[in-house]
Amino acid sequence: SALRDVRESKRKLVNDLVTAGYDVLPGDANFFLLRTDDARSLREKLLRQGMVVRDCASFGLSACVRIA
């Protein structure tokens, strides 16, 4: 099913990011937070590569981006 595919893709991406040394804050939703030293720069870099991520500064989490 599509939901199973989304969950599997998320699991793989989170595992790959953790393996690469990133600080991932997983959750049960279809998104997760990635903690970084410079969320704004990371967001801009990922946008240039075609990934749409959200800067979490408006949530009071200026060191995180949200990846869905």
TIVO-2410 file (N, C-alpha, C; in nm, 3 decimals):
# residues 68
REC num residu      c1      c2      c3 atome chaine
REC   1      S   0.083  -0.119   0.000     N      A
REC   1      S   0.000   0.000   0.000    CA      A
REC   1      S   0.087   0.125   0.000     C      A
REC   2      A   0.028   0.237  -0.031     N      A
REC   2      A   0.101   0.364  -0.035    CA      A
REC   2      A   0.152   0.401   0.104     C      A
REC   3      L   0.072   0.379   0.206     N      A
REC   3      L   0.113   0.411   0.343    CA      A
REC   3      L   0.234   0.328   0.383     C      A
REC   4      R   0.232   0.202   0.349     N      A
REC   4      R   0.346   0.115   0.380    CA      A
REC   4      R   0.471   0.164   0.308     C      A
REC   5      D   0.457   0.207   0.184     N      A
REC   5      D   0.570   0.259   0.108    CA      A
REC   5      D   0.627   0.385   0.171     C      A
REC   6      V   0.539   0.475   0.217     N      A
REC   6      V   0.583   0.598   0.283    CA      A
REC   6      V   0.659   0.565   0.410     C      A
REC   7      R   0.604   0.475   0.490     N      A
REC   7      R   0.670   0.437   0.616    CA      A
REC   7      R   0.806   0.373   0.591     C      A
REC   8      E   0.815   0.288   0.491     N      A
REC   8      E   0.942   0.223   0.459    CA      A
REC   8      E   1.044   0.324   0.407     C      A
REC   9      S   1.000   0.416   0.324     N      A
REC   9      S   1.091   0.520   0.272    CA      A
REC   9      S   1.142   0.607   0.385     C      A
REC  10      K   1.053   0.643   0.477     N      A
REC  10      K   1.093   0.725   0.592    CA      A
REC  10      K   1.195   0.650   0.677     C      A
REC  11      R   1.166   0.522   0.705     N      A
REC  11      R   1.257   0.442   0.787    CA      A
REC  11      R   1.395   0.436   0.724     C      A
REC  12      K   1.400   0.413   0.594     N      A
REC  12      K   1.528   0.404   0.525    CA      A
REC  12      K   1.602   0.537   0.527     C      A
REC  13      L   1.531   0.647   0.502     N      A
REC  13      L   1.595   0.778   0.502    CA      A
REC  13      L   1.648   0.813   0.640     C      A
REC  14      V   1.569   0.787   0.745     N      A
REC  14      V   1.615   0.814   0.881    CA      A
REC  14      V   1.739   0.731   0.912     C      A
REC  15      N   1.737   0.603   0.879     N      A
REC  15      N   1.853   0.517   0.904    CA      A
REC  15      N   1.976   0.567   0.829     C      A
REC  16      D   1.959   0.607   0.703     N      A
REC  16      D   2.072   0.658   0.624    CA      A
REC  16      D   2.128   0.787   0.684     C      A
REC  17      L   2.040   0.876   0.730     N      A
REC  17      L   2.087   1.001   0.790    CA      A
REC  17      L   2.160   0.977   0.921     C      A
REC  18      V   2.109   0.887   1.003     N      A
REC  18      V   2.175   0.854   1.129    CA      A
REC  18      V   2.312   0.791   1.101     C      A
REC  19      T   2.317   0.702   1.004     N      A
REC  19      T   2.444   0.638   0.966    CA      A
REC  19      T   2.544   0.742   0.918     C      A
REC  20      A   2.495   0.846   0.851     N      A
REC  20      A   2.582   0.953   0.799    CA      A
REC  20      A   2.623   1.051   0.909     C      A
REC  21      G   2.571   1.031   1.032     N      A
REC  21      G   2.613   1.114   1.144    CA      A
REC  21      G   2.518   1.228   1.179     C      A
REC  22      Y   2.401   1.234   1.117     N      A
REC  22      Y   2.305   1.339   1.149    CA      A
REC  22      Y   2.225   1.304   1.274     C      A
REC  23      D   2.180   1.407   1.344     N      A
REC  23      D   2.099   1.392   1.465    CA      A
REC  23      D   1.953   1.400   1.424     C      A
REC  24      V   1.889   1.285   1.413     N      A
REC  24      V   1.750   1.277   1.369    CA      A
REC  24      V   1.660   1.253   1.490     C      A
REC  25      L   1.554   1.331   1.498     N      A
REC  25      L   1.456   1.315   1.604    CA      A
REC  25      L   1.333   1.252   1.541     C      A
REC  26      P   1.323   1.119   1.541     N      A
REC  26      P   1.212   1.052   1.473    CA      A
REC  26      P   1.082   1.066   1.549     C      A
REC  27      G   0.975   1.041   1.478     N      A
REC  27      G   0.842   1.042   1.539    CA      A
REC  27      G   0.753   0.947   1.462     C      A
REC  28      D   0.630   0.939   1.504     N      A
REC  28      D   0.536   0.848   1.440    CA      A
REC  28      D   0.464   0.909   1.321     C      A
REC  29      A   0.475   1.039   1.304     N      A
REC  29      A   0.409   1.108   1.192    CA      A
REC  29      A   0.484   1.080   1.062     C      A
REC  30      N   0.435   1.136   0.953     N      A
REC  30      N   0.500   1.114   0.824    CA      A
REC  30      N   0.618   1.207   0.803     C      A
REC  31      F   0.662   1.275   0.908     N      A
REC  31      F   0.778   1.362   0.901    CA      A
REC  31      F   0.869   1.337   1.020     C      A
REC  32      F   0.988   1.394   1.014     N      A
REC  32      F   1.079   1.387   1.128    CA      A
REC  32      F   1.160   1.515   1.131     C      A
REC  33      L   1.224   1.539   1.244     N      A
REC  33      L   1.309   1.657   1.258    CA      A
REC  33      L   1.455   1.616   1.249     C      A
REC  34      L   1.532   1.700   1.184     N      A
REC  34      L   1.675   1.680   1.174    CA      A
REC  34      L   1.741   1.800   1.240     C      A
REC  35      R   1.819   1.774   1.343     N      A
REC  35      R   1.887   1.882   1.416    CA      A
REC  35      R   2.019   1.913   1.347     C      A
REC  36      T   2.046   2.041   1.332     N      A
REC  36      T   2.166   2.085   1.262    CA      A
REC  36      T   2.216   2.216   1.323     C      A
REC  37      D   2.341   2.249   1.298     N      A
REC  37      D   2.397   2.374   1.350    CA      A
REC  37      D   2.340   2.496   1.279     C      A
REC  38      D   2.303   2.481   1.152     N      A
REC  38      D   2.255   2.593   1.072    CA      A
REC  38      D   2.137   2.549   0.986     C      A
REC  39      A   2.019   2.549   1.046     N      A
REC  39      A   1.899   2.499   0.979    CA      A
REC  39      A   1.867   2.578   0.853     C      A
REC  40      R   1.884   2.709   0.858     N      A
REC  40      R   1.851   2.791   0.741    CA      A
REC  40      R   1.938   2.755   0.622     C      A
REC  41      S   2.068   2.740   0.644     N      A
REC  41      S   2.158   2.704   0.533    CA      A
REC  41      S   2.130   2.564   0.481     C      A
REC  42      L   2.103   2.470   0.572     N      A
REC  42      L   2.072   2.334   0.529    CA      A
REC  42      L   1.944   2.332   0.447     C      A
REC  43      R   1.844   2.404   0.491     N      A
REC  43      R   1.718   2.411   0.417    CA      A
REC  43      R   1.741   2.464   0.276     C      A
REC  44      E   1.816   2.572   0.264     N      A
REC  44      E   1.844   2.631   0.133    CA      A
REC  44      E   1.922   2.534   0.043     C      A
REC  45      K   2.018   2.465   0.102     N      A
REC  45      K   2.097   2.367   0.025    CA      A
REC  45      K   2.007   2.254  -0.025     C      A
REC  46      L   1.921   2.202   0.062     N      A
REC  46      L   1.832   2.093   0.022    CA      A
REC  46      L   1.730   2.139  -0.082     C      A
REC  47      L   1.682   2.262  -0.069     N      A
REC  47      L   1.589   2.316  -0.169    CA      A
REC  47      L   1.655   2.321  -0.307     C      A
REC  48      R   1.781   2.361  -0.312     N      A
REC  48      R   1.853   2.365  -0.440    CA      A
REC  48      R   1.868   2.226  -0.501     C      A
REC  49      Q   1.864   2.123  -0.417     N      A
REC  49      Q   1.875   1.985  -0.464    CA      A
REC  49      Q   1.737   1.922  -0.488     C      A
REC  50      G   1.632   2.002  -0.476     N      A
REC  50      G   1.498   1.953  -0.505    CA      A
REC  50      G   1.423   1.894  -0.388     C      A
REC  51      M   1.480   1.901  -0.268     N      A
REC  51      M   1.411   1.851  -0.149    CA      A
REC  51      M   1.340   1.967  -0.080     C      A
REC  52      V   1.213   1.949  -0.051     N      A
REC  52      V   1.137   2.052   0.017    CA      A
REC  52      V   1.134   2.018   0.166     C      A
REC  53      V   1.197   2.104   0.243     N      A
REC  53      V   1.201   2.086   0.388    CA      A
REC  53      V   1.156   2.215   0.453     C      A
REC  54      R   1.117   2.207   0.578     N      A
REC  54      R   1.068   2.325   0.649    CA      A
REC  54      R   1.165   2.364   0.759     C      A
REC  55      D   1.199   2.489   0.763     N      A
REC  55      D   1.278   2.548   0.871    CA      A
REC  55      D   1.185   2.557   0.992     C      A
REC  56      C   1.227   2.509   1.107     N      A
REC  56      C   1.138   2.502   1.224    CA      A
REC  56      C   1.155   2.620   1.320     C      A
REC  57      A   1.220   2.726   1.276     N      A
REC  57      A   1.239   2.843   1.364    CA      A
REC  57      A   1.106   2.898   1.413     C      A
REC  58      S   1.003   2.895   1.328     N      A
REC  58      S   0.873   2.948   1.368    CA      A
REC  58      S   0.808   2.865   1.479     C      A
REC  59      F   0.858   2.744   1.500     N      A
REC  59      F   0.810   2.658   1.609    CA      A
REC  59      F   0.896   2.672   1.733     C      A
REC  60      G   0.997   2.759   1.728     N      A
REC  60      G   1.091   2.772   1.839    CA      A
REC  60      G   1.202   2.670   1.834     C      A
REC  61      L   1.219   2.604   1.719     N      A
REC  61      L   1.323   2.503   1.702    CA      A
REC  61      L   1.419   2.549   1.592     C      A
REC  62      S   1.494   2.654   1.621     N      A
REC  62      S   1.578   2.715   1.517    CA      A
REC  62      S   1.693   2.626   1.472     C      A
REC  63      A   1.721   2.519   1.543     N      A
REC  63      A   1.830   2.429   1.505    CA      A
REC  63      A   1.779   2.305   1.432     C      A
REC  64      C   1.653   2.309   1.386     N      A
REC  64      C   1.595   2.191   1.320    CA      A
REC  64      C   1.530   2.226   1.187     C      A
REC  65      V   1.530   2.124   1.100     N      A
REC  65      V   1.447   2.129   0.980    CA      A
REC  65      V   1.353   2.010   0.988     C      A
REC  66      R   1.236   2.027   0.927     N      A
REC  66      R   1.137   1.919   0.924    CA      A
REC  66      R   1.136   1.859   0.785     C      A
REC  67      I   1.151   1.728   0.778     N      A
REC  67      I   1.153   1.656   0.651    CA      A
REC  67      I   1.032   1.564   0.648     C      A
REC  68      A   0.951   1.580   0.543     N      A
REC  68      A   0.830   1.497   0.529    CA      A
REC  68      A   0.846   1.404   0.412     C      A
***
